[in-house]
């Protein structure tokens, strides 16, 4: 048996502590990864606090993982020791259902989250199904590539599925950990991009990331000025906003898509949806094939997560800064 080392929360809401654990046996289709970097996602905070009532303690979180292949199972093809790879929020699926056979493993009813029950990436090594370990393009630095494994694919998938292109008028609601990547991907796809933020001081950076326009969304008049303007709005925030105003900002046949999770239920009248043939929808990360494509698009277009780097030993400091929204825009742990 191999012993791995990391940091685990002993109970909900408790600081993380050094933790050693026995790795599961390396199966024929598995790969062992020596971790070099791991991003900290807000989903990790929800798991550490057991906000979703599904966490198992002690909990080793972390699901934006970059490292090098240390071992491969006997049936693994295409990955070799020393190769740089990444793992996102999913590390396994049944492999035989209709969704897996379509290449949409993220919709598999038996999908295996990377951190539940875990252990995840806040550790020196991890073993996962090799189908979910994706090669990292050489052009992507590890510290900036790590958040792409969750935040990047989370915003790329709905833009790609919506067919965003040069004809599209796209709005990104929120310029944060998700939104700053969404602006870059939408611009790379050729769209006219507008960034919405309640923080006016983010305008300069939003434009530097690729936004053509900026809307100071705290002002009701600013939202009123963009009524009927957008084909696609991507909501990346975890706050309650005046969603009816955003529905009004859609053009006919427009879509409001959620990848962030506002805390309160959303109440919308049916009339504006019916009259404008508008849609409200959601999107959950993406498949291994989608992640591979997203990484290649990021590498070709110079898309990078803006990161702050922390040594693994300072993990509680890093988590505290993420919880207080003090990081612009993604925190990454380095081993």
PyMOL commands that set and color helices and strands:
alter all, ss='L'
color gray80, all
select helices_A, chain A and resi 42-48+98-101+105-107+130-132+142-149+151-161+179-188+200-209+220-224+243-248+271-276+288-301+312-323
alter helices_A, ss='H'
color red, helices_A
select strands_A, chain A and resi 3-9+16-22+30-40+65-72+84-87+90-92+112-113+125-129+134-135+169-173+192-197+213-216+230-235+250-258+279-282+307-311+330-334
alter strands_A, ss='S'
color yellow, strands_A
deselect
rebuild
show_as cartoon
